[in-house]
Amino acid sequence: MTPSSSTIIRVEVVCPPSAKILCGAKEGDHFTLEGEMLYLPPGQGISIYSLSSVLPLLQLNSAALRQTIG
């Protein structure tokens, strides 16, 4: 997959005011999925449990976007 044809998906932590966030995440934490590569901002981590919960959704979204884009 070339950079120009990569599917780019950004996943960001969004939380209602005063709600407790688990797994060490903070409001605004995010990662970007470009093609098959996952990128985190410098100094930011992600819980493997949080990541495992969204991986199936990322695969479905990537496939759907690739079909839509062509």
C-alpha positions as a Markdown table, in Angstrom:
| # | Residue | x | y | z |
|---|---|---|---|---|
| 1 | Met | 0.0 | 0.0 | 0.0 |
| 2 | Thr | 1.5 | 3.3 | -1.0 |
| 3 | Pro | 1.2 | 6.4 | 1.2 |
| 4 | Ser | -1.2 | 8.1 | -1.2 |
| 5 | Ser | -3.5 | 5.1 | -1.1 |
| 6 | Ser | -3.3 | 4.4 | 2.6 |
| 7 | Thr | -6.5 | 4.6 | 4.7 |
| 8 | Ile | -6.0 | 6.9 | 7.7 |
| 9 | Ile | -8.1 | 6.5 | 10.8 |
| 10 | Arg | -7.7 | 8.6 | 14.0 |
| 11 | Val | -9.0 | 7.2 | 17.3 |
| 12 | Glu | -9.3 | 9.7 | 20.2 |
| 13 | Val | -10.4 | 9.3 | 23.8 |
| 14 | Val | -13.6 | 11.2 | 24.4 |
| 15 | Cys | -15.2 | 11.2 | 27.9 |
| 16 | Pro | -18.1 | 13.0 | 29.5 |
| 17 | Pro | -17.1 | 15.6 | 32.0 |
| 18 | Ser | -16.2 | 14.3 | 35.5 |
| 19 | Ala | -16.4 | 10.6 | 34.3 |
| 20 | Lys | -13.6 | 8.3 | 35.3 |
| 21 | Ile | -11.4 | 7.0 | 32.6 |
| 22 | Leu | -9.7 | 3.6 | 33.2 |
| 23 | Cys | -6.5 | 2.0 | 31.9 |
| 24 | Gly | -4.4 | 5.2 | 32.3 |
| 25 | Ala | -6.0 | 7.1 | 29.3 |
| 26 | Lys | -6.6 | 10.8 | 29.4 |
| 27 | Glu | -9.1 | 12.9 | 27.5 |
| 28 | Gly | -7.6 | 13.7 | 24.1 |
| 29 | Asp | -5.2 | 10.8 | 24.0 |
| 30 | His | -5.2 | 9.4 | 20.5 |
| 31 | Phe | -3.6 | 7.2 | 17.9 |
| 32 | Thr | -3.6 | 7.1 | 14.1 |
| 33 | Leu | -3.8 | 4.1 | 11.9 |
| 34 | Glu | -2.3 | 4.6 | 8.5 |
| 35 | Gly | -2.7 | 1.5 | 6.4 |
| 36 | Glu | -1.5 | -1.2 | 8.7 |
| 37 | Met | 0.8 | 1.0 | 10.8 |
| 38 | Leu | -0.4 | 2.3 | 14.2 |
| 39 | Tyr | 1.2 | 5.6 | 15.4 |
| 40 | Leu | 1.1 | 7.2 | 18.9 |
| 41 | Pro | 2.3 | 10.7 | 19.7 |
| 42 | Pro | 5.7 | 10.9 | 21.4 |
| 43 | Gly | 5.4 | 10.1 | 25.1 |
| 44 | Gln | 1.9 | 8.6 | 24.9 |
| 45 | Gly | 1.2 | 4.9 | 25.6 |
| 46 | Ile | -1.9 | 2.8 | 25.2 |
| 47 | Ser | -3.3 | 0.0 | 27.3 |
| 48 | Ile | -3.2 | -3.4 | 25.5 |
| 49 | Tyr | -6.7 | -4.0 | 26.9 |
| 50 | Ser | -8.0 | -0.8 | 25.4 |
| 51 | Leu | -6.3 | -1.5 | 22.1 |
| 52 | Ser | -7.6 | -5.1 | 21.9 |
| 53 | Ser | -11.1 | -3.8 | 22.4 |
| 54 | Val | -10.9 | -1.5 | 19.3 |
| 55 | Leu | -8.9 | -3.7 | 16.9 |
| 56 | Pro | -11.9 | -5.5 | 15.4 |
| 57 | Leu | -13.6 | -2.2 | 14.7 |
| 58 | Leu | -10.5 | -0.8 | 13.1 |
| 59 | Gln | -10.2 | -3.8 | 10.8 |
| 60 | Leu | -13.9 | -3.3 | 9.7 |
| 61 | Asn | -13.5 | 0.4 | 9.3 |
| 62 | Ser | -10.3 | 0.1 | 7.2 |
| 63 | Ala | -11.9 | -2.5 | 4.9 |
| 64 | Ala | -15.1 | -0.4 | 4.5 |
| 65 | Leu | -13.0 | 2.8 | 3.7 |
| 66 | Arg | -10.8 | 1.0 | 1.2 |
| 67 | Gln | -13.9 | -0.3 | -0.7 |
| 68 | Thr | -15.4 | 3.2 | -0.7 |
| 69 | Ile | -12.2 | 4.9 | -1.8 |
| 70 | Gly | -11.6 | 2.4 | -4.5 |
